[in-house]
Amino acid sequence: MIIWLASYPKSGNTWLRAFITSLLYESTGSNSLENMSQIRAYPLMQDFYNLLDDFNDLNKIAKNWESSQNILNLQKKIKIFKTHHILCKINNYPFTNYKNSLGAIYIVRDPRNVITSLMHHYSVENYNEALKFILDKDRFSGRLGKKEKFQRETEFPTYISNWKNHYNSWKSFKKNFLLIRYEDLIGNPKKTFGNISKFLSKILNVEIKEDKINDAIKKSSFKNLQRSEEKFGFIEAPAEGVMNKKKFFNLGPKNNWKEFLPNEIKNEIEKKFQQEMIELGYL
């Protein structure tokens, strides 16, 4: 069975993965960035390698979402996967189902702050282009291509849509669902990470002691993750040219839309996402 850590890109998914990695898979003092492969991404090319002859047809990929997850669940073990995929159907093929899924944690972030992080991570030229990204209902990450051009760890085409559609799709998940706001991880980490720990303890049927929770909060703090990236590097950091990588953990809590966001961009985001932002307490 799969527990999904789902989010729109640049919403805190990696921070959450670092915390859960430390909470469930590490001893005290371990480096969370090195161990985050315990919670890997879905979909990857390896999930479809023996199911498809080519990776050029999104409809064929969608037809095999369920098959790929059936195979992953043959081991009869609980797996935690991060995904930026919208919870959708393509030609009536669902991204996942409750037979394969044990639950989902969805982390959401104020889109006025998401947009600045998108610019950095995806090397988007300016705020107008970043606005197009976050409003694009047809947005994908990853790529279609010939099978022989993919590496085993390549991220498959991932349908992310826009911020609004992404949030609304996952909030409809009806089995063991927990909604987390990125801002609450910053503003009230003890309570928020504690709620995540209680959720996991319940659905995994394991005891998680308070000292382990406190240690995981400390190790996965944004400052500690930044220091780990500076010291050890981070494989998921975005590339900047052929040889260099940009920082993955860039601004984090210092990313304040009030300081960075042009007023016309702010107004357009609030107009397009008004209902959801009110619902989440952002407006």
N, C-alpha and C positions, 0 to 999 in steps of 0.2 A: 504493500500500500504506500501511496505517495502523500507526503505533506508538502504543500506548495508554499514557498515564500514568494509571493507575487507582488509586483509593483510596476508602475510606469517607470521608464529609465530615469536615473538620477534622483531617486526618491528615498534612498537610505537602505536599499536592499542589501548592499555589501556590509554596511554597518550591522544590520540585523544578523546576517550570516556570521560575522565575526563573533557576535555575542553568543549565538546558539552553538557555534563550533566550540567556543571556550566552555560553555555550560555543559555540553553533552559529550564532547570527544577529547578534551584536553585535561592534562594534569596542570597543577599550578606552575606558572612560570613559562609555559609554552608560548610560542609565537603564533598568534591566530592567523596571520596572513599566510604562513607556510602550511597551515593545516586546513585551510578553507576548501580544499579539494574534497573534504568530507561532505560538503554540500555543493554539488556541481550544478551546472546549468542544464536546462532542458528547454528546447530540443538541441541536440548535437547531431552531427553527421553519423556518429557511431550508433545512434539509436535507430537509424533507418538503413544502415549499410547493407544488411541482408534482406531488406524488404523491397528495395527499389533498385532498378538498373540505372536510373538517372535521377538527377535532382533539379531538373528544369521545370517541372510541372507542379505548381502549388496544389492543385486539386488532388493529385496522386499522393502528395505528402499528407494533406489533410485526411485522406482516406485511410492512411496508415498511422495516424495519431494513436488511435485506440490499440491497434496491433502492437505498436512499439511499446506502449505502456503495459499491455498484457505480458509481453516478454520480460520487461523489467520486473514485473511482479511475480514471475515464476519462482524467484528465490524465497518468496514468503517472508521477506524482511521489510521493515518500514524504512523508507528512503525519504530524505528531505531534498527537494530540488528547488533551486531558485529559477524564476522565469519572469520575463517581461512580456510574455505573450498575453494578448487579450483573451478573455474567456468567451470564445465565439464558436460559431459553426460556419463551415464552408461547405456548400452543397449538402447541407444537413449532416455533415460529419463534425461532431463536437471535439473541441480541443482536449477535453478530458471528461470523465464520468465518475459517478460515485462508487462504481465497482472498483475502480483503480485508485481512487483518492480517499484518503483518510480525513483530510482536513486542509485548511488553508489559512495562512496569515497574510493579510494584505496591508502593506505599508503605503500610506499616501502622504504627499507633501504639497504644500502651497504652490500652485503652478507659477506664481510670480517669482518664486525662488528656483523652481525646477528649470526655468528657461535659461537662467544664467549658467547653471551647471551643464545644461545641454550644450551651450555655446562652447564651453571649455572642453568637454569630453569629446564631442563630435567635430570640433574645429569648425563650427558654423561661423560664417564670416561676420555677421552682425545681428542685431536684435530683430530686424525685420525678417531675416531668414530663419532665425530661431522661432519666431512667432508662427511662420508657415509650418515649421516642424511640429510644434505642439498642437496646432489646429488641424493637422492633416489626418482625416479619418482613414486614409488609405496607406498610412505610413508603415513601412517595414524596416527592420534592421536585419543584418545578415544578407545573404544573397542566394539566388538561384544559380545553378551552374552544372557543368559536367561533373559526373561522379569522380573521375580521375583527378580533377583539380582540387578536390577537397582533402583536407587533412582530417585525421580521426577526431580531433578536438574542435574542429571548426563549428562555430555557431550556425545553426540552420536558419533559414528564413523565418523570422519571428515577426508576426503581425502584432504591432503595438497600437495602431489606430491613433486617436488623439487622447489627450489627458482625460477628458470628460467621458468618452466611451469606455476607456480602460477602467476607470474607477467604477462606473455604473455596471459594467459586466461582472466584475469580481465581487461587488457587494451583494450580488444575487446568489452567491455560493451558499448552499443551505446545509452543509454538513461540517460541523466543527469549524466554524469560521470566526476569526478574530481580526478586527480592524484596528490598525495602529496608525496614529499620526506621527510623522517625523518630528514635528514640533514638540510633542510630548516626550519623546526620547531625550530631547534637549532640556525641556523645562522641568520635567519631573521624572528623571531616569529611574529612581528607586521604585516608584509605583508602576511605571510603564513596563520596565524590564521584569518587574515582579509579576505583572499580569501575563506577560509572555511565558514566563517560567511556569506559572500555574496552569496555563493552557496546555503547554507541552507535557507537564507532569500528569495531567488528567488523561489526555488522549494516548500518551505513551505508557501510561500506568507505571510510572517510575517516581521514586521519591527524589526531590531535588532540594538539598539543604540550603539554608539561607546564606551560609558562608560561601558556598559555591556560586550562588547568584551574585553576591557582592564582589567576589573575585572576577567573575565574568564581566560585570559592569565596568570594573576598573581596567581590565585588560583590553576591553573593546571600546574604551573611550576614544573620541576622535583624535585627541592629542597622542595617545599611545599608538593608534593606527598610523598616524602621520610619521611618528618616530620609527616605527617598524618599516614603513615603506622607504624612508630615507636610508635606513641601515641595511635592509635586506632586498629592497626592491619589491615590486608587486607585478606579477605576470599579467594582470588584467588592466594595468595602466595603459591609457591610449597612446598610440604611436604619434610622434611628431617628426615626420621625415623618415628616412630609412633606418637611421641608427639610434635616434633619441626617443625617449618616452617622456610624456608630460606626467605631472603628478596626478594620481588618481584621487587621493584625499587632498583636495585643493582648499576650498574655503569652509565647507561644512557649516557649522553654526554661525560663522562670520558672514555667510552669504545672506545678506539682508536686502531684499528687493527695494526697500526705501532708499538705499544708498546707491544702487546700481541701475535700477530699471527706469528707462525713459517713460515719461508720463503717458504718452500716447500708446505705448505697448501695454502698460499697466491697465489702462482703461479698456483696451480691446480684450485682454484676458478676462477681466472682471465682467465684461459684457457677455462674452461667449460662454463662460463657465459660472455665471452668477448663481444659478440654482444649487449647483454642487458645492460651491464655495460657501454659500450661506449654510447649507446642510452640515458642512464640516467645521463651521465656526471661523472661517477665514474672512468672511465679510459680516 
